[in-house]
Amino acid sequence: MLILAALLPSACMAQPPYFLDPRPDAWVSPLHGDHALVGRIWDGRLQKFVTPEELLAGLREARFLLLGEKHDNADHHRLQLSVLESLISANALSGVAFEMIDASRAPKLEGIAGRNFASEEELRAWLEWDEGWEWEFYSPLLRSSLDAGLPVAAANIDENAVMDIYQGDGPLLPENVFDQAAMEKLFADIDESHCGLLPESQFPAMVRVQQTRDLVMAEALRSLSDEDGAALLFAGNYHARQDLGVPNFLLALDAGASREEIVSLAFLEVDPGEIVPVSYLERFGGIPEHDYLWFTPAVEEQDYCAQLR
């Protein structure tokens, strides 16, 4: 088991104060801390607000657990750490998978057990960490998982695989995971996320990349699943969607799986114009995109599309 907890205890291991403290000054993200929904947790299944303790009780019932995020929001990662450590304390996990670790780094994970690292930088170098992912956000999650002796899995494709897909190669996807309406929705979301600036000819390849990532995440979760607890995935909120993301590939790969044992918790930034929690839940094909929403302040207000046009 890797032991790193003593390296930086005050900087990394402190319990996020807002886990039980809703004051605006307890948050890191600077915008809309006084919003009515900030710090609150919405249970989409029961259609009511719940406490952190009630949320954790629900998460412990999962076989597959997906924790979504906005990648650049520090509050999302601090809350994820609170959830992770609570589930570890309850012996409720069988393993942890990370979107931020791609297949090219999987051999590093296989060789990590029993190694001693003198510093976090040594661990970072050993993993050949992708600098596109903020190390300070993910190292506490990774370290807590390893310190608990949990298996850790890579859950993303590497750049070579992405290029193969764009060139018409890549792994075969399970058939009939999505109908035509769902595919059109995926195309529309890809278009919107790229500010309407991409030619339609690129949509199929980009959706295939997205779906291949989802497939690999589902395979990673299945590899970690056992009767000892939930297999947990850290990923972006779109990947964690019940209606269009990873859960659909879990169901396609495992005939014995049910959607009820797949639980999605999304950490969401509040919108100053929206105070009703259900307005944050898109429902495609009759399936709500997430089971739980945990609301946080926002990092910034920036119109990226306006800058590109």
C-alpha positions in Angstrom: 0.0 0.0 0.0 1.3 3.5 -0.9 1.6 5.8 2.1 1.7 9.5 1.3 -0.7 11.0 3.8 2.1 12.4 6.0 3.7 14.4 3.3 1.4 17.4 3.2 -1.2 16.9 5.8 -2.2 20.5 6.4 -2.5 21.4 2.7 -4.2 18.3 1.3 -5.9 16.3 4.0 -8.0 18.9 5.7 -11.8 18.3 5.6 -13.4 20.8 3.3 -15.1 23.2 5.7 -18.2 23.6 3.6 -19.1 19.9 3.8 -21.0 20.9 6.9 -20.6 24.7 6.7 -22.8 26.5 4.1 -21.3 30.0 4.6 -20.3 31.7 1.3 -16.7 32.3 2.5 -16.2 28.6 2.9 -16.0 28.1 -0.9 -13.0 28.5 -3.2 -14.9 29.4 -6.4 -15.6 33.1 -6.4 -19.0 33.6 -8.1 -22.5 33.3 -6.8 -21.6 31.9 -3.3 -24.8 33.5 -2.0 -27.0 31.7 -4.5 -29.9 29.9 -2.8 -28.8 26.5 -4.1 -25.2 26.6 -3.2 -24.2 23.8 -0.9 -27.5 22.0 -1.3 -27.9 18.5 -2.6 -30.9 17.5 -4.8 -32.0 13.9 -5.0 -33.5 13.5 -8.4 -35.0 10.2 -7.7 -36.9 11.3 -4.6 -37.4 14.9 -5.9 -36.2 16.5 -2.7 -33.2 18.1 -1.0 -31.1 15.7 1.1 -28.3 16.0 3.7 -24.7 14.9 3.0 -25.4 11.9 5.3 -28.5 10.9 3.3 -26.6 11.3 0.1 -23.8 9.1 1.3 -26.3 6.4 2.4 -27.7 6.4 -1.1 -24.2 6.2 -2.7 -23.3 3.2 -0.5 -26.1 1.3 -2.2 -24.5 1.6 -5.7 -22.6 -1.1 -7.6 -21.3 1.5 -10.0 -20.8 5.1 -8.8 -20.0 8.0 -11.1 -18.9 11.3 -9.7 -19.1 14.1 -12.3 -17.4 17.4 -12.2 -16.5 20.6 -14.0 -12.9 20.0 -14.4 -11.6 23.5 -13.4 -13.8 24.0 -10.3 -11.7 23.4 -7.1 -14.8 23.1 -5.0 -16.0 20.1 -7.1 -12.7 18.3 -6.3 -12.7 19.1 -2.6 -16.3 17.8 -2.3 -15.3 14.7 -4.3 -12.5 14.1 -1.8 -15.0 14.4 1.1 -17.3 11.8 -0.6 -14.3 9.5 -1.4 -12.9 9.5 2.1 -16.4 9.0 3.6 -16.9 6.0 1.3 -13.4 4.7 2.1 -14.2 5.0 5.9 -17.3 2.9 5.3 -15.4 0.2 3.4 -17.9 0.9 0.6 -15.6 0.9 -2.5 -14.0 -1.9 -4.6 -11.8 0.4 -6.7 -11.5 3.8 -8.3 -11.1 4.8 -12.0 -10.0 8.1 -13.4 -10.9 9.8 -16.7 -7.7 11.8 -16.2 -5.4 8.7 -16.5 -5.4 7.2 -20.0 -4.5 3.8 -21.2 -0.9 4.7 -22.0 -0.3 5.1 -18.2 -2.0 1.9 -17.2 1.3 0.0 -16.8 2.4 2.6 -14.3 -0.6 1.9 -12.2 0.0 -1.8 -12.4 3.5 -1.2 -11.0 2.6 1.2 -8.3 1.7 -1.2 -5.5 4.3 -1.4 -2.8 6.4 1.5 -4.2 7.6 4.2 -1.8 7.6 7.8 -3.1 9.5 10.5 -1.2 7.3 13.2 -2.4 4.2 13.9 -4.4 6.4 15.2 -7.2 8.0 11.8 -7.4 4.6 10.2 -7.7 3.7 12.7 -10.4 6.8 11.9 -12.3 6.3 8.2 -12.0 2.8 8.4 -13.4 4.0 10.7 -16.2 1.0 12.8 -15.3 -0.8 14.5 -18.2 -0.3 18.2 -17.5 -3.6 19.0 -19.1 -5.2 17.9 -15.8 -4.5 20.0 -12.8 -2.4 17.9 -10.5 -3.4 19.7 -7.3 -7.0 18.8 -8.0 -6.5 15.1 -8.6 -3.5 14.2 -6.5 -5.5 14.1 -3.2 -8.1 11.8 -4.8 -5.4 9.5 -6.2 -3.5 9.5 -3.0 -6.5 8.7 -0.8 -7.4 5.9 -3.1 -3.9 4.4 -3.0 -3.5 4.9 0.7 -6.7 2.9 1.3 -5.2 0.1 -0.8 -7.9 0.4 -3.5 -7.2 -0.7 -7.0 -6.9 2.3 -9.3 -7.7 2.0 -13.0 -7.0 4.2 -16.1 -10.3 5.1 -17.7 -9.6 7.0 -20.9 -8.1 6.4 -24.4 -4.8 7.9 -25.3 -4.0 10.3 -28.1 -3.0 7.5 -30.5 -6.4 5.9 -30.1 -8.1 9.3 -30.7 -6.2 9.7 -34.0 -7.1 6.1 -35.0 -10.8 6.9 -34.5 -10.5 10.1 -36.6 -8.9 8.0 -39.4 -11.7 5.5 -39.3 -10.2 2.8 -37.0 -10.6 2.2 -33.3 -12.4 -0.3 -31.2 -15.9 -1.6 -32.2 -18.7 -0.1 -30.1 -21.5 -2.2 -28.8 -24.5 -2.1 -31.1 -27.8 -0.4 -30.4 -26.7 1.4 -27.3 -28.4 4.6 -28.6 -31.3 5.1 -31.0 -31.3 7.7 -33.8 -32.8 10.4 -31.6 -30.1 10.0 -29.0 -27.4 10.1 -31.7 -28.9 13.3 -33.1 -28.8 14.7 -29.5 -25.2 13.8 -29.2 -24.4 15.5 -32.5 -26.3 18.6 -31.4 -24.4 18.7 -28.1 -21.0 18.3 -29.9 -22.0 21.2 -32.2 -23.0 23.4 -29.2 -19.9 22.6 -27.2 -17.8 23.8 -30.2 -19.8 27.0 -30.6 -21.3 25.9 -33.9 -17.9 26.3 -35.6 -17.3 22.8 -36.7 -18.4 21.4 -40.0 -21.1 18.7 -39.7 -18.8 16.3 -41.4 -16.7 16.1 -38.2 -19.6 15.3 -35.9 -19.6 11.5 -36.4 -15.9 11.1 -35.6 -16.2 13.4 -32.6 -19.2 11.5 -31.2 -17.3 8.2 -31.8 -14.4 9.5 -29.7 -16.8 10.5 -27.0 -18.5 7.2 -27.0 -15.2 5.3 -27.1 -14.2 7.2 -24.0 -17.5 6.2 -22.4 -16.9 2.6 -23.4 -13.4 2.5 -21.9 -14.7 4.1 -18.7 -17.4 1.4 -18.5 -14.9 -1.3 -19.0 -12.7 0.2 -16.3 -15.6 0.2 -13.8 -16.4 -3.4 -14.7 -12.8 -4.5 -14.1 -13.0 -3.0 -10.6 -16.4 -4.3 -9.6 -16.8 -6.9 -7.0 -19.1 -7.7 -4.0 -17.0 -5.7 -1.6 -18.3 -2.3 -2.7 -18.9 0.1 -5.5 -16.6 0.8 -8.4 -16.2 4.5 -8.5 -15.4 6.8 -11.5 -14.2 10.4 -11.5 -15.1 12.0 -14.8 -16.6 15.0 -16.4 -20.4 15.6 -15.9 -21.3 14.6 -19.5 -19.6 11.3 -19.2 -21.5 10.7 -15.9 -24.9 11.3 -17.5 -27.4 8.5 -17.0 -29.2 9.3 -20.3 -26.3 9.7 -22.7 -23.1 8.7 -21.0 -21.1 5.8 -19.4 -24.1 4.1 -17.7 -25.5 3.1 -21.1 -22.3 1.2 -22.0 -22.3 -0.5 -18.6 -25.8 -1.8 -19.3 -24.7 -2.9 -22.8 -21.6 -4.7 -21.5 -23.3 -6.4 -18.6 -26.6 -8.1 -19.1 -27.0 -8.5 -15.4 -26.6 -4.8 -14.6 -29.6 -2.6 -13.9 -29.8 1.2 -14.1 -30.9 1.3 -10.4 -27.5 0.1 -9.3 -25.7 2.7 -11.3 -25.6 6.0 -9.4 -24.6 9.4 -10.9 -23.7 12.4 -8.7 -22.9 15.6 -10.5 -21.3 18.6 -9.0 -22.8 21.6 -10.7 -22.1 25.3 -10.7 -25.2 27.4 -10.0 -26.7 29.7 -12.6 -27.7 33.0 -11.1 -31.0 32.9 -13.1 -32.0 29.5 -12.0 -33.1 28.7 -8.4 -35.3 25.6 -9.1 -33.2 22.4 -8.9 -35.1 20.4 -11.5 -34.3 23.1 -14.1 -30.6 21.9 -13.9 -31.6 18.3 -14.8 -32.0 17.6 -18.5 -34.1 14.6 -19.2 -33.5 12.9 -22.5 -35.5 9.8 -23.5 -37.3 9.9 -20.2 -34.1 9.4 -18.2 -32.8 12.2 -15.9 -29.2 12.9 -16.6 -28.1 12.5 -13.0 -29.4 10.9 -9.8 -28.0 13.6 -7.5 -26.9 17.2 -7.9 -24.6 19.0 -5.5 -24.6 22.7 -6.2 -21.5 24.9 -5.9 -20.4 28.5 -6.7 -19.0 29.1 -10.2 -15.4 29.7 -11.2 -15.9 32.3 -13.9 -18.5 33.9 -16.2 -17.0 33.8 -19.7 -18.5 33.5 -23.1 -15.9 31.3 -24.8 -17.9 31.2 -28.0 -18.0 35.0 -28.3 -14.2 35.0 -28.1 -13.9 32.6 -31.0 -16.4 34.3 -33.3 
